[in-house]
Amino acid sequence: RIWKLPEILVVHLKRFQYTRSGWGGSKLDYNVKFEVEEWDVSPWLVEGSPDKHNGNSKYELYAISHHSGSLHLGHYTAYCRADDWMLYNDSSVSKASGAAAIQDSGAYILFYKRKSPDGG
């Protein structure tokens, strides 16, 4: 349980699985469903938390670190939202093909910012 919420919430998704023997391991390519517009984290707050009932427990996704490839060879890109979702890939930046494009099995680290109680 959580007592006090941060302004920025970083969620790391477990994408790699290792074994004890040598180079053993693999990338976990399962799809994880995550909230984009509004994620209410109040169910994880301890009773009595100042953020539990004041409407201050909602977050919106603003960036994603994305991994493509395997355990031993891969590439990182990022999706960030200003007005639209943008794809940052090395030295190029392009408009992402909709919010559905960001929710795939490559999502690795999710960056949320807290929404103000008035919804902004």
Summary of the structure (lengths in Angstrom):
residues: 120
radius of gyration: 16.7
end to end distance: 25.8
largest distance: 52.5
contacts: 273
relative contact order: 0.27
helix: 6%
strand: 43%
